[in-house]
């Protein structure tokens, strides 16, 4: 899977979760720190992590769920590629 395709999927899910609470995530940049944007609440962050594990077929350990790995669209895409050997 290409990095751009991974980012597109993450961006789509983020937009969906933000929309559920009345926010528009269409202007989020790849390097924006997702929790700091306020686009999704804590339930949305949790939903994003659960979706991420399922969408990319990987289980995350507690210590892997952090800003470095999952803080932005860019870091989430990079982490998928790292874990999948891409």
VENMO-V836875 format. One line per field, one symbol per residue. psi: psi as a letter, one per 30 degrees, with the letter a starting at -180 (. if undefined). burial: 1 if it has 9 or more other ideal C-beta (glycine too) atoms within 8 Angstrom, else 0. A space follows every 50 residues. Layout:
# VENMO-V836875
psi: ???
burial: ???
This chain:
# VENMO-V836875
psi: kleeeeeeeeeeeeeeeeefggljgfgklegkjeeffgfkaeeeeeeeee eeeeeghkkkleffileeegfleeeeeeeeeeegg.
burial: 00100110111011101110101010010001110010110001101110 111001000100011000111111111111100100
